[in-house]
Amino acid sequence: MHESLYQPLGGNEMPRFGGIATMMRLPEISDPSLLDAGFIGVPLDQGTSNRSGTRFGPRQIRSESVLLRPYNMATRAAPFDALRVADLGDVAINPYNMADAILRIEQAYSDITRAGCRPITLGGDHTIT
């Protein structure tokens, strides 16, 4: 069976300022069992006391990632040629209940790792470490 390898969308296919904002312009895939690794956003900032805002981290990281290239020119590493990587979206946290938010994060990561996918976290405050 042929496994799908996903490549970041190139600037000739869609302008870098257009399209849905996913990490590195990779497709959004909801099923982690289809991936070797997946970017997962954690829009959480309930653990901050003075400066909230890390809840916007996953969105901003994705927005800035449009400039990243699918390979490293210096090392010639091309991870997307060997690994199935995509954007898994965000954990649907509870912004009003920290205990419930943590349970939701733990459940999401359990589901991802149980499917054999390695999560790559975007955002979150220090609570999630």
C-alpha positions as CSV (number, residue, x, y, z in Angstrom):
1,M,0.0,0.0,0.0
2,H,1.3,3.4,-0.9
3,E,1.5,5.8,2.0
4,S,0.8,9.5,1.3
5,L,3.6,11.9,2.0
6,Y,2.4,15.5,2.4
7,Q,4.4,18.4,1.2
8,P,4.0,22.0,2.2
9,L,2.1,24.0,-0.3
10,G,4.4,25.9,-2.6
11,G,4.1,29.6,-3.4
12,N,3.4,28.9,-7.0
13,E,0.3,26.8,-6.0
14,M,-1.1,29.4,-3.6
15,P,0.3,32.8,-2.7
16,R,2.0,32.7,0.8
17,F,-0.6,35.2,2.1
18,G,-3.6,33.1,0.9
19,G,-5.2,29.9,1.9
20,I,-6.0,28.3,5.2
21,A,-3.4,29.0,7.9
22,T,-1.9,25.5,8.7
23,M,1.6,24.8,10.0
24,M,4.0,25.2,7.0
25,R,0.9,25.2,4.7
26,L,0.6,21.4,5.2
27,P,-2.8,19.8,4.9
28,E,-5.0,19.6,8.0
29,I,-5.6,15.9,8.8
30,S,-7.9,14.9,11.7
31,D,-6.8,11.3,11.9
32,P,-3.4,11.0,13.6
33,S,-3.1,7.3,12.6
34,L,-2.4,8.5,9.1
35,L,0.7,10.4,10.2
36,D,4.2,9.8,11.6
37,A,4.2,13.3,13.3
38,G,1.6,16.0,13.6
39,F,1.6,19.6,14.6
40,I,-1.0,20.2,17.4
41,G,-2.0,23.6,18.7
42,V,-2.7,24.2,22.4
43,P,-4.4,27.6,22.7
44,L,-4.0,27.9,26.5
45,D,-3.0,30.8,28.7
46,Q,-4.9,30.2,31.9
47,G,-1.7,29.5,33.7
48,T,-0.4,33.0,33.2
49,S,-0.9,35.6,36.0
50,N,0.1,38.9,34.4
51,R,0.2,38.7,30.6
52,S,-2.3,36.5,28.9
53,G,-2.1,35.9,25.2
54,T,-0.3,32.6,24.7
55,R,-3.7,31.3,23.6
56,F,-3.0,33.1,20.3
57,G,0.3,31.3,19.9
58,P,-0.7,28.4,17.7
59,R,-2.5,30.8,15.3
60,Q,0.5,33.1,15.1
61,I,3.1,30.3,14.7
62,R,1.1,28.9,11.8
63,S,0.8,32.4,10.3
64,E,4.6,32.9,10.5
65,S,5.4,29.4,9.2
66,V,4.4,30.3,5.6
67,L,8.0,31.4,5.1
68,L,9.5,28.0,6.1
69,R,10.8,25.8,3.4
70,P,10.2,22.0,3.2
71,Y,13.9,21.3,3.3
72,N,17.1,22.7,4.9
73,M,19.4,24.1,2.2
74,A,22.5,23.8,4.4
75,T,22.0,20.2,5.6
76,R,19.8,19.1,2.7
77,A,17.5,17.4,5.2
78,A,14.1,16.9,3.7
79,P,11.8,15.4,6.4
80,F,8.7,15.6,4.3
81,D,10.2,13.2,1.7
82,A,10.3,10.4,4.4
83,L,7.7,11.2,7.0
84,R,4.0,11.7,6.9
85,V,3.5,15.1,8.6
86,A,0.4,17.3,8.7
87,D,-1.4,19.8,10.9
88,L,-3.8,18.2,13.4
89,G,-5.5,21.4,14.4
90,D,-6.0,22.6,17.9
91,V,-7.0,21.0,21.2
92,A,-10.5,22.2,22.0
93,I,-9.6,23.4,25.5
94,N,-12.0,24.8,28.1
95,P,-11.0,28.4,28.6
96,Y,-13.0,28.7,31.8
97,N,-11.9,25.7,33.7
98,M,-8.2,24.9,34.1
99,A,-8.7,21.3,35.4
100,D,-11.0,20.5,32.5
101,A,-8.6,22.1,30.0
102,I,-5.7,19.9,31.3
103,L,-7.9,16.8,31.0
104,R,-8.8,17.7,27.4
105,I,-5.1,18.2,26.5
106,E,-4.1,14.9,28.1
107,Q,-6.9,13.1,26.3
108,A,-5.9,14.7,22.9
109,Y,-2.3,13.7,23.4
110,S,-3.2,10.2,24.5
111,D,-5.3,9.8,21.3
112,I,-2.5,11.1,19.1
113,T,0.3,8.9,20.7
114,R,-2.0,5.8,20.8
115,A,-2.4,6.2,17.1
116,G,1.4,6.0,16.6
117,C,1.8,9.7,15.8
118,R,4.3,12.0,17.4
119,P,2.8,15.3,18.5
120,I,4.7,18.5,17.8
121,T,3.2,21.2,20.1
122,L,2.4,24.7,19.0
123,G,1.7,27.3,21.8
124,G,0.4,26.9,25.2
125,D,1.6,28.4,28.4
126,H,4.0,26.8,31.0
127,T,1.2,24.7,32.4
128,I,1.4,22.1,29.7
129,T,5.0,21.3,30.3
